[in-house]
Amino acid sequence: MSSLSSVKIPSQIIKCHNFINGDFVVGSGEKIQVISPFNGKVIGEFSSSTKSEVDSAIAQAASAQALWAEVPMKERTKVMFNFRTILIRDLEEIAHLKSSESGKNFEEGRAGLLKGIEVLEYAIALQNMDLGGKVEVSRGVSCEYRREPVGVVANITPFNFPAMVPMWTIPIALTLGNAYIWKPSEKTPLTSMKIAIALKEAGLPDGLFQVLQGTKETVEAIIDHPAVKAIGFVGSTKIAKAVFDRGSLLGKRVLALGGAKNHIVLLPDANPDLAGVGISDSFTGCAGQRCMAASVLLAVGDVETHIQKIIARASSLKLGSDMGAIITKAQVNFLHAAIAKAEAAGAKILLDGRKMKAEGIAEYAEGNWIGPTILDNVQPGSEAASVELFGPIISIIRCKDISEAMKIENSVRYGNACSVFTSNGALAEKVIKMASTGMVGVNVGVPVPREPFSFGGINASKFGHGDITGQHSLDFWSNIKKVTVKWEKQNDNNWMS
């Protein structure tokens, strides 16, 4: 396994501010510290946005959006193209910063930003797509539709992907002519400054992109503002539902992505070179702190050889380089308790990461660490089998056949992702059809779609309609205006005349 670059953690505290009308502005609310998961030290601080500051920022965004809506899409995409150039130029600097505040290792921080840039490239391509359409529906009568911006939109993003998740929505929403209000996670606000600077340098007019730092009160003020017409959210299911309910009651369109409990079906005929690495990397990547991480392995039949390969791969990872840190010490304690509960309930621990620490870097000694953990003989319905733990823990449930495995998969309230590892196309198709999820993978441990295929789950993993990226996001971030035109009276009348 190759050695990964260590993360460059800021040596001085970064003052993180709101970004309003093209300038950084200090909030006047509660002061909050940003702590690096790698060493437990304060690396940043910000002051929350008050309701009056939220109101002012959104009012300015609405004024800027009225002018932006008149700009042809081809000109908007020029700004996005410049934005891409700047992000590529500053890729390593941003990757180090976002990793230092979120706990990712450097390669994961870099990969997350590159995935965000992929969505940006899709947004740039919108100028070459037929976003309208005109048909002569009767003699002398034509119908067409025009895609128009919603107005001011808002997005509330989680700690685990400080650049990728906001980049799912920033490029598409702005390219379609909206103004954008962003409330980053209070745990990882520093990356937002880099993105704001890049957009300003790219030539985005002031006021179209506003960053409001804060916590729950800031989120509620954004949702409640009458000028905000659409709200995106990514986070836990509990908060996703609360955001959806609050926004929907106000008549706004809301798309709130929640948590997950993703399953992998492992069949005896799986390719051992794909299964061992793919399953291990799925639950250990980003230290398991991603909504696409596998957390339940449905082991069908005799798959012991594959499980040994998973253990070997996972146990070879070094914390601090191959695998990153957990976001807070409180979350580490929660994961320790979850492992203890699973063991008390009868699970056998095949790999225990509770005593693992980062190796080779003295600065990481006080970080938030837990190593890969594999629980065997977990019972369906138990906490380890049904609760989203959000850490590098995978629970093995033994199944006699695919039907039993899929019954277990279907019983969980979430519906983000499911994968199957097999060499049999018919068995793979059976899992695809039976999976109660929005995303399915075959011999892929993390089945994140690539653009223009959109990202999104079902069930308790999503509240709202449509998806947050790709082709199926366009209707969320825009309105469709239907136009019917007739210029001359026709001699041969029909019902449309």
N, C-alpha and C positions, 0 to 999 in steps of 0.2 A: 504494500500500500504506500502510495507516495506521501511525502511529508507536506503538509499544508502550511501556508504562510500564517504566522501568528498575527493576531489583530493588533493594530496600532491604536491603543486607547488614549484618548486626550489626556494630556498631562496637566491641563488647567481647566477650571470650570468654565463651560461655555454658557454664555447668557443667551437663552433662547426666547425670542419674542414673537408676537403676532406679526403677520405680514399684511399690511393694510394699504391699499391704494399705491402699491409699488414701494413702500418703505417699511422698515421694521419698527414696530411700535410696542412699547412696554405695556403689558396689561396692568390693571390696577386691583386685581383680585388676589386671592390666596397665593402665597409663594410656595412652589413645589420643587423638590429636588429630583434630579435624574441620576439613578445609581446604576453603574455598570455591573451586569451579572458576572463578569469575569473576575472582578477583584473586590466588589462590594463598596467601591469608593464613589463619591459624588463626582459626576463628570459634567453635569449641567444643571441649570435651574431656570424656572420661568414663573411668571405670575399669571394666574388665570384671567380669562376674559369675563367681564361682568356683562349683565344683560344690556346695559346701555352701549357698551362697546360692540356687542354683537349686533344690536340694532343699527348702529352707525355703519359698521362694515357691510352689512347686507344692503343698506340703502345705497351706499356707493357702488356696490356690485350691480344693483339693478340699473343704475344710471349708465354704467359702463356697458352693460349687456345690450341695452337698447341700440347703441352704436355698433357693437360687435355683430349683432344680428344682420346688419346691412352689408357687412363685409362678405364678398363672395367666398365660397368655401375654398377655392383654389388659393386665395390669399391667406386664409386661416391656416391651411396646411403648410404654407411656407414657414410660418412661425413654428409649427410642430416639427418641421424638418430641421430648423435651427436648434430646437430643443433637443432633438435626438443627437445632433452633432456635439452639443455641449455635454450631454450625459455620457456619451462615449469617451469624450476627452477627459472627463472627471471621474470615470468609472471606478478606479481604484480608491480614490480619496473618499467617494461616497460609500463604497463598499466597506471600508474600514470604519467609518463613522457609524453606519447603520448596524454593523456587527457589534461594535463596542457597546451600543445601548440596548440591543435586543438579545445578545448572547450567541449569535451565530458565529461559526468560524468564518474565516475570510472568504473561502471558496463559495460557501452558501450565501454570504452577503452579496458577492459578485453575481452569482447565478440568479438571485432574486431580482436584482436590478435589470439584468439582461432579459428576464421574462417580462418585466414591465416595459422595457424598450420594444419588445415584440408587439405588445398591444399598441404602443405608440406608432409602430410601423403600419399596423392595420389602420389606425386612424388617418395616417398620412395617405393611405390608399383609398380612402373614402371618396376623394375627389374624382377618382376614375371609375367609380361604381355608379350604376343607374339607381339613384336614390329617389327618383320620381317615376314617371311613366305616363304616357298619353296614348289613348286609343280612340279612334273614331267609332263610337258605339251605335250611331245611326246616321243617316244622311244629314250632313250639316251639323251634327252634334258630336262633341268630343268630351271625354272625361279624362281627368288626370289627377294625380295626387302629388303634393309637395311636402317635403319634410322640413319642418320648421323647429327652431329651438323651443324648449320648455320655458326658459327664462333664467332664473337663479336656481341652481341645484346645490345640494349639500352632500358631503360624504363624511362618515365617521369611521375611522380605521383602527385596527387592532395593533398590539405591540409586536406581534411576531413577524410581520413583514412590513417594516416602516416605509419601504419604497415600492415594493411590488404591488401590494393591494391598492394603495392610492393610484398607482400608475395603471391599474385596471380601468380606472374611470376618468382620470384627469384628461388624457388625450382625446378620448371619444366625446366626452361632454363638451369640451372647449371647441373641438373641431366642428361639432354640430351647431355651434353658435351660442352656447350657454355661458353664463358666469358661474364660477365654481367656489363654493365655501368648503374649506377643509378643516375638520377638527381631528388632529392626530391623537393617538394614545398618549396619555400623560406619562406613560412609562418610556415612550420612545419618540419624543418630539423633535430631537435634534436634526434628523434627516430632512424634516419638512423645510428647514432653512435652506438647505442645499437645492432642493427642488424649486423653491420660490426664486432663489437667485438665478437658477438656470432659465426659468421661464421669463424672467425680466430681461436677462441678457439676450434671449431668443427673440425679443421684440414684442412680447405679449402686452397689449395696452394695459395701463394701470387700472386696478379695480376689478378686473375680470377673474383674478385668482387671489382669494383672501384666505389667510391661514389664521385660525382662532385657537390658541392654546387654552386648555382648560380641562374640567372634569364634568361630572354629571350635570351641574347647573348650566354650564356652557352648552352642552348638547341639547338640553331642554329648551334653552332660549333660541337655538338655531332651528329646531324642529317647529317651535311655536310661531316663528316669524311668518307673517302672511305672505311675504314676497318669495319665500322658499317654496318651490312647487314640487320638487322631487328630492327624495332622500335615499341615499345608499348607506348601507351599514354592513360591517363584517365583524363578528365577535362571537360571544357565547350565545347559546339558544335562549337563555333567560333574558338577556339584554336585547337580543334581536327581536323577540316577541314584544318586549316593552316599547322599543322604538317603533315597530310596525303598528302596534295598537295606538300609540300616541299620535303618530303622523296620520294614520288612516282616519281616526276620529275627527281630524281637522280637514279631511277631504284631500289629502295629499297622496301622490303616488309614492309608495315606499317599497324598496327591495332590500330586505334584511337577511343576510346569510348568517346562520347560526353554527352550532357545534356539530360534532360527528362522532361516530363509533364505527370506524371502517373495518370491514372484514376482508380477509384473504382466504380463498378456498385453495387448499393445497392437495393435489391429487398425486398418487404414486408415480404416474407416468410423466411427471414434470421434468423438464430439462434441468439437471442438477446445477449446471453452471448459471442458469438464469434464476432459479428459485432461491438458492442460498444467498446470493448477493442481493437480489431484488427484494426479498422479504426483509432481510436484515436492514438494508438501507432505508426501507420504507418506514420502519418504526424507530430507527435511530437518527435519521436525517433531521436536521434542525432540532436535535435533542427531543424529537417527538412532539415539538410545539408547532404543529401545523394541522389544519383541518383535513388534510389528505393523508396523514400518517396512518398506517395500518396499526390497529390496536388489538384485533382479535384474529387468531389464526385458526381456521376451521380445518383440522387435520383429518382427511378422509382416508381410512384404511392404514396400510403400513407405509408411513412416510418418515421412518426414523432416520434414514440416510440423509434426507433433506433437512431434518431438524438439526442434525449434528453439524451440517454445513452452515446453517443459520447461526448456531451457537458459536462456531469457530469464527465466522465473519464478525459477529457482534463483539465477541470477547477480545478481538484484535484491535479494536478502536481505542485510541488514546484521547482522553479528555483534554480539551484545550487546543487540540489541533485537528484530529479527525472528527471530533464531536464537540459542540459548543456547550454553553452553560444554560441553566434554567433561569427564568426571568427574575424570580425573587426567592429569598430564603423561605418565605411562607409556602411557596409552591413546592419547594424541596421537601419541607416537612409534611405537606399534604401527600406527596408521592410516597414518602417513607411509610406513612400511616396506611396508605392504600395497599402497599405490598404486604405489610404486616396483617392486615385484615384478610387479604386473599389467602395467605399462608394459614391463618387461623381457621379459615373456611374450608381447608383441605387441599389447596393448591400446592404443587411441588415447585420449588424454585430451582430452575435449571441454570440460571445465570442471575447473580445478585449484584446490582450496581450500587447498593447503598453505601458501601465503604470506599468507593472509587473516588479519587481526586485527580485534579489536573497534574500532568507530569512535565517536568523540565522547565517550567516557567515559574519562578518564585513569586512573581507578582500575582499569580492566579490563586495563591494559597487560600485567600479569604473569599473566593468566588462561590457561586451556587452550583454545586456539582452533584450529579447522580449518573451512574453509568447504565449501560443497557441492561435491562432486566427481562427475563423470560420466565413466565409462570405456566406450568403444565397442569393438566387435569382440572382446569377451571370449569365450574358448573354454569350452564346457561342461566341467565337471570341474576347471577351474582353481581356485586358491584364491579368487580374486575372485568366482567363480561358485558356490562351494559352502561356503565357510567364513563363519560369522557374524562380521562385522567390527565391528558395533555402533558405527557412526558415519555421518555424512551422505554416504555413498558409494553410488552405484547403478551396476551393471554391465549394459551392454546386450549381449544375445546376439541375433544376427540369425537369424531362422527363416523357412523358406519357407512354412510353413502351421501351422495350429493343432495338428495331430497331432505335428509335430516339437516345437513349443513345449511341449506337455503331456508329451511323453516326457522332455524336459529337466526340467520341473517335478517329475515323478514320481521322477526319479533322485536327488534330494537327500534326505538322511536325515531332515530335519525335516518338520514337517507342521502349521505354525501357521496361515498364511493365504495365500490366493491371490486376486487380483482380475483382472478383465478390463474393458477399456474398448472398447466397441463400441456401435453403434446397432441391432444385429441381435439380436433375442431368441433365435433358434435357435442362433446362435453362442455367445451368453452361456450358454445352457443346456448346450451341449457342454462348455464350460470348467467349469461348476459340477459336472457329472457326472464329469469326468475328473480334477479336482483332487484330489490326495492330501493334503488339509488338513482341519482341523476347522472353519475359518471361510473363507467365500468372499464376495467383493464384486463387484458389477456397477456399474461407473462410480463406485466408492468406493475410494479409495486406502488407507484404513485401516478394514477391515471389522470393527470392534469391535461385537458385538451389544449392543443396548440391553435393559435388564431388561424382562420376566422371561427373555428369551433369554440363555442362559448362555455364558460365556467358556471356551474350551479348545481346544487343538489335538489332534493325534494323532502317531503315529510317535515320533521322538526329541524331540518338543516336549512330550510329556506322559508321565509314569510314574504309573500308577494308573488308576482308573476313575472315570467321571463328570466333571463340570465343577466349577469352583471358585466360580461365581456362579450366580444365577438358579435356576429350578425344579430343574435337575439337580444343584444343590449340596445340596439339602435332605437327601437320603439319606446324603450324606457326613457332615454335621454332626449327624445324629440316628440313633437306632435305631428300628426298627419292631417294636412288640409286637403279636402277633396274639392275639385273644381269641375263644374260642368258648363260648357260654353256652346252657344249657338249664335251665329252671325246673320244667317239669311233664312227666310221662309222657304221651305221645300214644297214642291208640287205634290209629291206622293207622301201623304201623312201616314204615320203609324202612331202607336201609343206613346212613343217617346217624343213625338212632335208637339 
